[in-house]
């Protein structure tokens, strides 16, 4: 079977343009509201997880000290 039997999908990876195409700069990415929305969600999740861990450790330590 040759590549002709399977159509253009079997020819190989798609060409996405030249390898030296300029990437968007950090300044341009910082203007995008989606980037800030994603960073905000990640920050909120991180704060919530850390607060939960701290609360759990506080509850465990309070329970250990109160039994002794």
Secondary structure, 3 states (H helix, E strand, C coil): CCHHHHCHHHHCCCCCCCCCCCCCCHHHHHCCHHHHHHHHHHHHHHHHHHHHHHHHHHHHHHHHHHHC
